Amino acid sequence: MGIIVANLFLTLDGVYQAPGGREEDNAGGFAFGGWQAPVSDDEAGAAIADEIGRIDALLLGRKTYDIFAAYWPHQSDAIGGTLNRVPKFVVSSTLTAPGWAGTTVLPDAAAAGRLREEYNQVHMFGSGVLIRSLLAADVLDRLHLWLYPITLGQGKRLFDAGTIPASFRLAEPARTFPKGAVSLVYERAGAVETQDMPGT
């Protein structure tokens, strides 16, 4: 049985919207597209490239798929080579004719979860809405957060109203990078437990 890994680039206040480019996603009047590059560095970039090198299949939500499909088919570097080579899956109820070669449309999170029966490492990037759906369906195995030392005060957030209560455990040692970014890999650890702190 394989795993589904969600990779998400986040600010300290939990924003994941448009890390890669100024015009990537201006929804809601978002004014900070392209926030990731100034707080990234060569070590963080190499770690992200290593993560992409592990991919056996790529899973995306519709919005992120449209962004990726407009850019990556025209890139010939190592990352582009991997993303263009591996099978791609997009969860959508409206997409009928995907233009990125090697793409299959899936109807829902449950169908995405079954990809673990065919592939060792199914990776996602962005796709916050789909991540929440996978968490709700209990088919997301790892949450890899790349946390960057900035706050934006606006934008799409992964954990917003309606988040499913869940516990996580650290699956790999945390990594830090020269400009202050931190890599945190979590896996599901069951339901939320409560208890009183000692002395209360």
N, C-alpha and C positions, 0 to 999 in steps of 0.2 A: 504494500500500500504506500503510495506516495504522499506528498504533502503539498498544501497550497500555502504560499508565502506572500503576504501583502507587504510591499515596500512602499513607505510613504515618507516624503520629505515634509517636515513640520517646523513651524516657528514655535517659540516658547509659549505663545498663547494659542497654540493648536491649529493654526491656519495651514492648509495644504494647497490652497488655490494658486495656480499659475507660478510654480517655482522657476520654470525654465525659460520664460520669455515674456517681454513686455506685452505682447499682443496675444499671449496664449489663451487667456480666459479673463475677459473684462466683465463678466456677469456681475450684476449688482453694483456696478460702478467701481469695481476693484481697481485700485490705483497703483498696486505694487508688483505687477507682473515682472518676473525675472529677478526675484529677491534672493534666490539661492546662490548665484554665481559670486557675488561679492563676499559671501561668508563661507565659501568653499575653498579647498586647497588641493594640491596634488595628491596628498595621502588619502583624503576623502574620496577624490575622484577615482583613485586606483581601487579603493575598497568597493565602490559602487560598480566599477567595471568587473571586479572579481565576482560580485553577486550576480551580475548579468550573465557571466560566463557559466554559472551553474544551471541556467534555465534549460528545461526540457520542453516546456510549453509556456506560452504567454497568455494570460487571462486579463481582460480589460472590461471596464464599463463603457457604455456608448460614448460619453463625452471624451474620455481619455483616448479611446480607440480612434475617434475622428482626428484628434490632435496628433497621435502617433502615426496614423495612416497618411497624413498629409506631409510628414517630415521624413520618417525613417526609411521608406522605400528608396529614397534618393541619396542615402548615406552609405558609404562603402568602407567606413572604418570598422574596427573590431566589434564595437557595440552594434552598429548597423548590420554587420554581417550576421551576428547572432540573432538579432530580432527578425531579420528577413528570412533566416533559415528555419527557425523553429515553427511548429504549428502555433497558430494564433486563434484565440477564442474570444468572442465578444458577447456579453449578455445584453440582449436588446429585444424589445417587443415590436420595434418599428423598422429595424434595418433588414433589408431583404437581399441586397446585392452588394456585399462588401467588396471594396476595390483593392484591398491589400492582399496580394497573393498568399494563399495558405491559410485564409481566415474561415472559420466556421462560426455561425451564429447559434447561440444557446438561448433557450427561453427563460431560464430563471436560475436562482442560486443553487437549487437542488441539482440541476443538470451540471452546473459548474463543479459541484462537489464530487460528482462521479468521475471527473478527470483524474482524480487520484488513483483510480483503478488502472489507468493507462500510462501515466507519466510519473517519474520519480519526484521531480521538482517543478511545480506549476507556480510561476511567479506573476505577481501583479505590480503595477506602478500606478500611483494616483488612484482614481476610481473610488473615491470615498463613499459614494452611495452604494456601490456594489460591495465594498468592504462591510458596511453595516448590514447589508442583506445576508452576506456569508456568515457573519457573526451570529445573526438572529437564527440562521438555519443550522448553526453549529458545524460548519464545514470549513472554517478557516483555521488552519493549524498553527501558523506563526504570524506574528505581527512585527515587522522589522521597521522600527521608527528611526529615521535619521533626523535628529533634533538639532536645530540651528539657533545660534544665540541672538535672535532678534524677536521683537514683537511688532505686530502690524495693526492690531486693534480693529481689523475688518477682514472679511473674507470667509470662505467656506471652512468649516471646522469638522473634523472627523467625529468627535464625541460631543454631540449637541443634544438638544431635547429629544427624547425617545431612545436614547442609548440603552441597550440591553445590559442589565447588571451582570457582571462576570468577573472572575478572578483570573490573573495571569501570573506566570512564573518566568523568571529570567532564564532563557534557554542557552545563551552564550554569554561569556564575559563582555561587559560593556567596553566599548572602544572610544577613545577620544582622539580628536584631530587638532592640528596646530591652530586653526582659526576658531576653535571652540565648539565645533560640531561634535555630537555624541551619537554613536550607533548603539541602539538598544533592541535586542531581539527577544520577544516574549512568545510563550506558547500558552494555550488555554489551560486553566487549572481549576475548572469547575465553577460552582456557584459561589456567590459572595457570602462570607461568614462574618458574623459580628460577635464582639465580646467587649467587656469593660477593660480599660487599661488598668494595670496594677496601681493601687492607691486611690482609685476613684470610687 
